[in-house]
Amino acid sequence: MKFESEVVHAGDRKRTDGRAIPSTTPIHLSTTYFYDSAEKLDRIFGNEEEGFSYSRYASPTNEALEELMTSLERGHGSLATASGMSGVQIAFQAALLDRPHSVLASYSIYGATVGLLDDLLSPYDVEVRYLDFCDLNAVESAIQQKKPGCIFIESISNPLLRVANIEKVAGFARAAGSALIVDNTFATPMLMRPLELGANIVVHSATKYLAGHGDVLGGIVVSDGQHHEAVRRISRIAGPVLGPFESYLTMRGIKTLALRFQRQCENAHLLSEWLRAHPCIERVYYCSDPAHPDARMIQQFFAPGMYGAVLAFEIKGADKAAVLSFMNRLKMIVPATSLGDVHTLLLYPLISSHRNVSPKMRERMGIRENLARIAAGIEAVEDIMSDLDNALRSSC
Ligand SMILES: Cc1ncc(COP(=O)(O)O)c(C=O)c1O
């Protein structure tokens, strides 16, 4: 089945009450389940038989979403989590369960993931190191020497859109016995399937493109056969699972992912070209740029015309106050955090996604005071341009 069909059908129309098959998976709110025989319930509690017992362990609406994401990412199994960050946390715990407690992470990653590593894992004696994952020679020798328990990268990095060679990194990781976790939030399985390239665990903030409408906070962890049981075991105990209503909304969102994301990628590409020619713009970061530092990887892994829907740009001579007043002048674009919604979002990394990253680390990441990030929505691109133009003209 092609991606466009799979998003509509995978995981759905499986449940039946014995009389009819619902055409969309219902929202099952029940927290507990029982059967005609207590012996059956005993076997289900003991994991000897498949079924539902308590919704912290598994539930029918979540299971449908998990089946859909396992299919889209070509994984062995999935877990729907309460947020993207709880998914990232579980992925680290599962990867480090029986490996050395050390992480090698790309420094081009979401600020809260840096926070999770530095503030939550480091105090528990997890050794954390950051590296430029686009420098493959440095990555290979660091992995060979350190043999970290786990390696973490984003398929398209937040916010400067660097693209590492996942296939090569996965090869280095395999040789060193390290687990490779890839945050695939920005690319979605429509652009990239890291598990097919050799990653072990893929995480998503489902809050973004998967749910797609700015009304769900959620995450997904899709694992290979080696890690799925560990992910589920941790979740059975700690229980940061997605609620059934959010699962339903996420699954409903994914049905239009192919349509939305194609339009968002087209809009992002047009905006990047337009911004590059704009007199108030110093520099534009976007994956369709032939001068992108990772252009070779992008050509190799991305389908033509599909370069993701996030772009970043630096406003000429703007300091923090100038960027904030540019945001205040936007009329249609929503000047809020997040990405992946049907409406265009403008985010200022300095005050939101990378606010808690130290100024030194921000500088190393290449995040400057005049950098803004746009997540293109599905609106008419002329309206997005006109809104940006009005707001920019008064700032330069
Ligand atoms: C790349 C990336 N990963 C993970 C997350 C965390 O997701 P959530 O906010 O759903 O916890 C975000 C949030 O912006 C993100 O941009």
Ligand as a Chemical Component Dictionary entry (heavy atoms), coordinates in Angstrom:
data_LIG
# 
_chem_comp.id                   LIG 
_chem_comp.type                 NON-POLYMER 
_chem_comp.pdbx_formal_charge   0 
_chem_comp.three_letter_code    LIG 
# 
loop_
_chem_comp_atom.comp_id 
_chem_comp_atom.atom_id 
_chem_comp_atom.alt_atom_id 
_chem_comp_atom.type_symbol 
_chem_comp_atom.charge 
_chem_comp_atom.model_Cartn_x 
_chem_comp_atom.model_Cartn_y 
_chem_comp_atom.model_Cartn_z 
_chem_comp_atom.pdbx_ordinal 
LIG C1 C1 C 0 11.970 17.764 17.569 1  
LIG C2 C2 C 0 11.120 17.712 18.792 2  
LIG N1 N1 N 0 11.126 16.591 19.538 3  
LIG C3 C3 C 0 10.377 16.479 20.654 4  
LIG C4 C4 C 0 9.575  17.525 21.073 5  
LIG C5 C5 C 0 8.781  17.388 22.341 6  
LIG O1 O1 O 0 7.456  17.148 22.063 7  
LIG P1 P1 P 0 6.263  17.473 23.088 8  
LIG O2 O2 O 0 6.170  18.958 23.190 9  
LIG O3 O3 O 0 5.082  16.808 22.457 10 
LIG O4 O4 O 0 6.637  16.863 24.386 11 
LIG C6 C6 C 0 9.537  18.704 20.322 12 
LIG C7 C7 C 0 8.677  19.821 20.746 13 
LIG O5 O5 O 0 8.707  20.895 20.180 14 
LIG C8 C8 C 0 10.333 18.809 19.156 15 
LIG O6 O6 O 0 10.348 19.934 18.397 16 
# 
loop_
_chem_comp_bond.comp_id 
_chem_comp_bond.atom_id_1 
_chem_comp_bond.atom_id_2 
_chem_comp_bond.value_order 
_chem_comp_bond.pdbx_ordinal 
LIG C1 C2 SING 1  
LIG C2 N1 SING 2  
LIG C2 C8 DOUB 3  
LIG N1 C3 DOUB 4  
LIG C3 C4 SING 5  
LIG C4 C5 SING 6  
LIG C4 C6 DOUB 7  
LIG C5 O1 SING 8  
LIG O1 P1 SING 9  
LIG P1 O2 DOUB 10 
LIG P1 O3 SING 11 
LIG P1 O4 SING 12 
LIG C6 C7 SING 13 
LIG C6 C8 SING 14 
LIG C7 O5 DOUB 15 
LIG C8 O6 SING 16 
# 
